[in-house]
């Protein structure tokens, strides 16, 4: 029996999921109303092939769909644009049948050609997508990725509603990859029409459509009346107001003028807000697959020296930094967060040891220290954290000038091989695209992510570890699940010996929303559609 038969049934049943909420019965939830979300910085892009930060993650999800998705508020895979799926016994062939009648926002019906085009567009080097490396398991990738072939030989359109993927190797993460935004469907004619500006004029199949984008002021979504999922979205309109200082946004929420703090509760007010009984029903806490870290660009001296990178790991006082954020995290000693499979409980990481760090620098020929730059996102508390790191580095002789910039500018600098010697990832720190240890490797520590525009800001490439990672991802047999996780565990311990990162903490997530919004708490701290699964939020005062 083909392995895909039972899975297709289970996923199809889940695809029409309608979340119930303890706050109201389904009959009490009315369609309508609007929500205002605030952000300090403008949105960089809403092109699913390009967008790759927590600010635009859930915005893109509300505009677009892929073949796969996750049940709202969970990490459990379900079908989305696909109506059914079949997987061959050898795990190399995946065949999907599309749902009938799914339409793009421009009114055209989605076809299998659109799915093929969208994934091939992400892989095309001309797109400069940070998600290109995710699709390395599809046959033809090695030719298409460098631009030596048009399209992927492993994607075949069988009919307007059927598409087949042939993999070059079994890959345990493939269905997860089809659920991330880089695989979302876009209409070719709209990309051709807008070119590089498609990210400002997005057209998808999602629950919301773009209604307005006033740069530096607001982005406005309106309900897609033709959305294929009945009853979604709940709201008629979402307004994202940008240029809003977090402290001002908090005051406005308390006055009932806004509904969600996109940047979270301002750290300076966190304890005061959290301890106020009046906010008990407005604050939602959730765990996340997150690590905050300092990257060191191994292509830029002196961080091409392993001893220097190890010294930085030993210099940072993580406990002090966690106190600065009111204890909303735990110290990190490795790239994987504690909740991720593959986290090594027996590995303690580098100790806080300034004297040992100075000795390491001396051994590396930098007994007198050196000067460098530390890039950081300019939203509090990140500049303060960078200053703490700056002080720790100064104590061992490293003079780091802080470059505090808008999120998009820091990301852009990290995507260049010679611009950012060090980056504090906070505010942009890695939160898993999907709940598998491979996701903490490929895009941010693997060779495939060390490309222009990528997210491997350390520009670290270890071909031996890439081979180990490929072996782990090829282990699709459930009987070898533990063996696979053990292999991943060894990969991350080896990475820490090379020390391209200095992991600092694993953070908890807190969201604050207005009293007029309703929905299960898992929607407001969705583990996948960070920070909020907007499609399922509703207005209690909708008429």
HUHU-V927077 format. One record per pair of residues at least 12 apart in sequence whose C-alpha atoms are under 7 Angstrom apart, sorted by the first residue. I is the first residue (numbers start at 1). J is the second residue. D is the distance in Angstrom with one decimal. If there is no record, write none. Layout:
i,j,d
I,J,D
I,J,D
This chain:
i,j,d
2,87,6.6
2,88,5.7
2,89,5.3
3,87,5.9
3,88,6.5
3,89,5.7
4,85,6.5
4,86,4.3
4,87,4.2
4,88,6.8
5,86,6.0
8,84,5.4
8,85,5.1
8,86,6.5
11,78,4.7
11,79,5.4
12,79,6.0
12,83,6.3
12,84,6.2
14,78,6.0
15,78,5.6
15,79,5.3
15,80,6.2
21,519,5.9
21,520,5.2
30,542,5.7
30,543,6.6
31,234,5.1
31,235,6.1
31,542,6.4
32,234,6.3
32,235,4.7
32,236,4.8
32,542,5.1
32,543,6.7
33,235,5.3
33,236,5.5
33,237,6.7
33,539,5.7
33,542,5.0
34,235,5.7
34,236,5.8
34,237,4.6
34,238,5.5
35,237,6.5
35,238,4.8
35,239,6.2
35,259,5.9
36,238,5.9
36,239,4.8
36,240,5.9
36,258,5.0
36,259,5.2
36,260,6.6
37,239,6.2
37,240,4.7
37,241,6.1
37,258,6.4
37,259,5.9
37,260,4.8
37,261,6.1
37,262,5.9
38,240,5.7
38,241,4.8
38,242,5.9
38,244,6.1
38,249,6.6
38,260,6.6
38,261,5.4
38,262,5.2
39,241,6.2
39,242,4.7
39,243,6.3
39,244,5.6
39,262,5.2
39,263,5.8
40,242,5.4
40,243,4.5
40,244,4.5
40,245,5.3
40,246,6.6
41,242,5.7
41,243,5.5
41,406,6.8
42,216,5.7
42,242,5.3
42,243,6.6
43,56,6.6
44,408,6.1
45,199,4.8
45,200,6.2
46,60,5.7
46,199,4.5
46,200,6.3
46,202,6.3
47,198,6.3
47,199,4.0
47,202,6.3
48,60,6.3
48,181,5.1
48,182,5.5
48,184,6.5
49,122,5.3
49,129,5.7
49,131,7.0
49,181,6.8
49,182,4.7
50,129,5.1
50,130,6.5
53,428,6.5
54,428,6.8
54,530,6.0
54,531,6.8
57,529,6.5
57,530,6.2
58,529,5.0
58,530,5.6
58,531,6.5
58,532,6.3
58,533,6.3
61,181,6.9
62,206,5.3
62,207,5.5
62,208,5.6
62,534,6.8
62,535,6.4
63,204,5.5
63,205,6.4
63,206,4.1
63,207,6.2
63,208,5.3
63,209,5.8
64,184,6.0
64,185,6.6
64,204,4.6
64,205,5.1
64,206,4.2
65,80,7.0
65,81,6.6
65,184,5.1
65,185,6.2
65,205,6.0
65,206,5.7
66,80,6.3
66,81,5.8
66,178,6.5
66,179,5.9
66,183,5.9
66,184,4.2
66,185,5.9
67,79,6.3
67,80,5.2
67,81,4.5
67,82,4.9
67,178,6.1
67,179,6.6
68,80,4.8
68,81,6.8
68,82,6.9
68,175,6.9
68,178,5.6
68,179,4.5
69,179,4.7
72,523,6.7
73,522,4.6
73,523,5.2
73,526,4.6
73,527,6.4
74,526,6.9
74,527,6.4
75,435,6.8
75,527,6.8
75,528,6.7
81,98,5.9
81,99,5.9
82,96,6.0
82,97,5.6
82,98,4.3
82,99,5.6
83,97,5.6
83,98,5.2
83,99,4.9
84,96,5.8
84,97,5.4
85,97,6.5
91,170,5.4
92,166,5.6
92,167,4.9
92,169,6.4
92,170,5.5
93,164,7.0
93,165,5.7
93,166,4.6
93,167,6.3
94,164,5.7
94,165,5.1
94,166,6.6
95,163,5.8
95,164,4.3
95,165,6.4
96,162,5.7
96,163,5.4
96,164,6.4
97,161,5.6
97,162,4.6
97,163,6.7
98,161,5.0
98,162,6.2
102,228,5.8
103,205,5.9
104,203,6.7
104,204,5.2
104,205,4.4
105,203,5.7
105,204,5.8
105,205,5.9
105,209,6.4
111,160,5.1
111,161,5.8
112,157,6.1
112,160,5.2
112,161,5.4
112,162,5.9
112,163,5.7
113,157,6.4
113,160,6.9
114,185,6.1
114,186,6.5
114,187,6.1
115,185,5.3
116,155,6.5
118,183,6.6
118,184,6.8
118,185,5.5
118,186,5.8
119,182,7.0
119,183,5.3
120,151,5.4
120,152,6.4
122,182,6.4
123,144,6.9
123,145,5.6
124,144,6.5
124,145,5.9
124,147,6.5
125,145,5.9
125,146,6.2
125,147,6.1
128,453,6.4
130,453,5.9
130,454,4.5
130,455,6.6
131,182,5.9
133,443,6.9
133,448,5.2
133,449,6.6
134,177,6.5
137,167,5.5
137,168,5.7
137,169,6.1
137,171,6.7
138,154,5.6
138,166,6.2
138,167,4.3
138,168,5.7
139,152,6.6
139,153,5.9
139,154,4.3
139,166,6.0
139,167,5.0
139,168,4.6
140,152,4.9
140,153,4.9
140,154,5.9
154,166,4.6
154,167,6.4
169,474,6.5
170,474,4.8
170,476,6.6
171,473,5.0
171,474,4.6
171,475,7.0
171,476,6.3
172,473,5.3
172,474,6.2
172,475,6.5
172,476,4.9
173,473,6.7
176,434,6.2
180,433,6.8
185,204,6.7
186,203,6.7
186,204,5.5
190,203,7.0
206,227,6.6
207,223,6.4
207,224,5.3
207,227,5.5
207,232,6.5
207,233,5.6
207,535,6.5
208,221,5.9
208,222,5.5
208,223,4.6
208,224,4.8
209,221,5.5
209,222,5.5
209,223,6.4
209,224,5.7
210,222,6.5
216,242,6.1
216,243,6.3
217,241,6.0
217,242,5.3
217,243,6.5
218,239,6.7
218,240,5.4
218,241,4.4
218,242,5.6
219,239,5.9
219,240,5.0
219,241,6.6
220,238,5.8
220,239,4.5
220,240,6.2
221,237,5.6
221,238,5.1
221,239,6.4
222,236,5.8
222,237,4.4
222,238,6.5
223,235,6.8
223,236,4.8
223,237,5.9
232,535,6.4
233,535,4.7
233,536,6.2
234,535,6.6
234,536,6.1
234,537,6.4
234,538,5.1
235,538,5.7
235,539,6.8
246,263,6.6
246,266,5.8
247,266,6.1
249,261,6.7
253,514,6.4
256,514,6.7
259,513,5.2
259,514,4.6
260,512,6.0
260,513,4.5
260,514,6.6
261,512,6.2
261,513,6.8
264,510,6.6
264,511,5.7
264,512,6.8
265,512,6.8
267,325,6.2
267,381,6.3
282,512,5.4
282,513,5.2
282,514,6.1
282,515,6.3
283,510,6.7
283,511,5.7
283,512,4.5
283,513,6.7
284,510,5.6
284,511,5.1
284,512,6.3
284,521,6.3
285,509,5.8
285,510,4.5
285,511,6.5
286,508,6.3
286,509,5.3
286,510,6.5
286,525,5.7
287,508,5.1
287,509,6.1
288,508,6.3
288,509,6.7
288,527,6.0
289,337,5.9
289,339,6.6
289,340,6.6
289,431,5.3
289,432,5.5
290,337,5.9
290,429,7.0
290,430,5.6
290,431,4.3
290,432,6.6
290,506,5.6
290,507,6.3
291,335,6.5
291,336,6.9
291,337,5.9
291,429,6.2
291,430,5.7
291,431,6.8
291,505,5.9
291,506,4.7
291,507,6.9
292,425,5.8
292,426,5.6
292,429,5.0
292,430,6.7
292,503,6.2
292,504,5.6
292,505,5.3
292,506,6.2
293,424,6.1
293,425,5.6
293,429,7.0
293,501,6.3
293,502,5.5
293,503,4.1
293,504,5.1
294,422,6.6
294,423,5.4
294,424,4.5
294,425,6.1
294,501,5.5
294,502,5.0
294,503,6.3
295,422,5.3
295,423,5.2
295,424,6.7
295,457,6.3
295,458,5.1
295,500,6.2
295,501,4.6
295,502,6.5
296,309,7.0
296,421,5.8
296,422,4.8
296,458,5.0
296,500,5.5
296,501,6.1
297,421,5.1
297,422,6.3
297,457,6.5
297,458,4.1
297,459,5.7
298,458,5.8
298,459,6.0
298,460,6.1
298,500,6.8
299,417,6.9
299,459,6.6
300,418,6.6
300,421,6.3
306,498,6.0
306,499,6.8
307,360,5.8
307,361,6.6
307,364,5.9
308,360,6.7
308,361,5.7
308,364,6.6
309,499,5.6
309,500,6.5
310,499,5.7
311,357,4.2
311,358,6.9
311,360,5.6
311,361,6.3
312,357,6.9
312,502,6.9
313,350,6.2
313,502,4.9
314,350,5.7
314,351,5.7
314,352,4.9
314,353,5.2
314,354,6.3
314,357,5.4
315,352,5.9
315,353,6.1
315,354,5.0
315,357,5.9
315,392,5.8
315,393,6.1
316,352,6.4
316,389,6.2
316,392,5.6
317,352,6.0
317,392,6.9
318,331,6.0
318,504,5.7
319,331,6.7
321,385,6.3
321,388,7.0
328,507,6.0
328,508,5.7
329,505,6.0
329,506,5.3
329,507,4.1
329,508,5.7
330,505,5.4
330,506,5.4
330,507,6.7
331,504,5.9
331,505,4.3
331,506,6.4
332,503,5.4
332,504,5.0
332,505,4.3
332,506,5.9
333,348,5.9
333,349,4.3
333,350,6.7
333,503,5.7
333,504,7.0
334,349,6.2
334,496,6.6
334,503,5.9
335,492,6.9
335,503,6.1
336,440,6.7
337,506,6.1
340,435,6.8
340,436,6.9
340,437,6.5
341,436,6.7
341,437,6.2
341,485,6.6
342,437,6.3
342,485,5.2
342,486,6.6
342,488,5.9
342,489,4.7
343,489,6.4
344,489,6.2
354,396,6.3
357,396,6.8
358,396,5.3
368,397,6.4
369,397,4.3
369,398,5.0
370,397,6.8
370,398,5.2
370,399,6.2
371,398,5.9
371,399,4.6
371,400,5.7
372,399,6.3
372,400,4.8
372,401,6.3
372,421,6.8
373,400,4.9
373,401,4.6
373,402,5.9
373,403,6.8
373,421,6.0
373,422,6.2
374,400,5.9
374,401,6.0
374,402,4.8
374,403,5.9
374,421,6.8
374,422,4.7
374,423,5.4
374,424,6.9
375,402,5.9
375,403,4.6
375,404,6.0
375,410,6.5
375,420,6.6
375,422,6.1
375,423,4.6
375,424,6.2
376,403,6.1
376,404,4.9
376,405,6.3
376,410,6.6
376,423,6.0
376,424,5.3
376,425,7.0
377,404,5.7
377,405,5.3
377,406,5.5
377,407,5.0
377,410,6.4
377,427,6.5
378,404,5.1
378,405,5.2
378,406,5.6
382,426,5.9
382,427,6.8
383,404,6.6
386,424,6.7
412,453,6.6
414,455,6.9
414,457,4.8
415,451,7.0
415,452,5.1
415,453,4.1
415,454,5.1
415,455,6.3
415,457,6.2
416,452,5.5
416,453,6.6
417,459,6.9
433,528,6.7
434,528,6.8
437,488,6.8
443,455,6.0
443,456,6.2
444,456,4.0
445,460,6.0
446,460,6.9
446,461,5.8
446,466,6.3
447,460,6.7
447,461,4.4
447,462,6.8
447,466,7.0
458,500,5.9
460,500,6.5
465,491,6.2
469,488,6.9
472,484,5.2
472,487,6.3
472,488,6.7
511,524,6.7
511,525,6.8
516,539,5.8
516,540,5.3
516,541,6.5
517,537,6.8
517,538,5.8
517,539,4.8
517,540,5.8
518,537,6.0
518,538,5.2
518,539,6.0
518,540,6.1
519,536,6.8
519,537,5.3
519,538,6.4
523,536,6.9
